Amino acid sequence: QQQVKQSPQSLIVQKGGISIINCAYENTAFDYFPWYQQFPGKGPALLIAIRPDVSEKKEGRFTISFNKSAKQFSLHIMDSQPGDSATYFCAPTGGTSYGKLTFGQGTILTVHP
Amino acid sequence: EAGVVQSPRYKIIEKKQPVAFWCNPISGHNTLYWYRQNLGQGPELLIRYENEEAVDDSQLPKDRFSAERLKGVDSTLKIQPAELGDSAVYLCASSRNWQTNEQFFGPGTRLTVL
């Protein structure tokens, strides 16, 4: 899945800190940019998503920033909590890949109390 | 509403044995997906159904994998014969239709091939 690259692979943050995860994509036809959250033993669940007509979307402590020219989008978690410890995946879709989520490799986030 | 149901949750088999996974999607969801998630990786799509029709099976290894969704509701994914490299978590997901971007995932079946 070379067309979607996430960074970092893992991230350790103290409680109350800011977590930032980045996703770079190659397919310019993508037009839906979601982040999924996965806890151990569970399937991924949609956390937040953005369309390319806006540069930022905020839902509670979670914000997506989108940079169309750089073909990148990022997830910011403000005031990170131990309960946010999970694996996060970007999974853009669109164009001829419509309906097919292209998952990144995942970022393991650990929030220490 | 009830979520996506998968069974079994865990399966351990010897190589060359057959195995089957079952999925019941969220009621009213016409689109059903099977993904494979290898350890430490993101899920990869195996097959997508619109009602009972497989509309994208380009990533399904057809020599050993098969799937069906006979009445457009629940679905079965089969591997015969299983190989060591098939050890993974098999995830089922559903969405209201192909135009709906949000996919709802089940808990998955963890397959171990010995």
Interface residues (C-beta under 8 A of the other chain):
Chain A: Q1 Y32 P34 G41 K42 G43 P44 A45 L46 A49 F89 A91 T93 Y98 G99 K100 L101 F103 G104 Q105 G106
Chain B: V4 T31 G40 Q41 G42 P43 E44 L45 R48 D56 L91 A93 S95 W98 Q99 N101 E102 Q103 F104 F105 G106 P107 G108
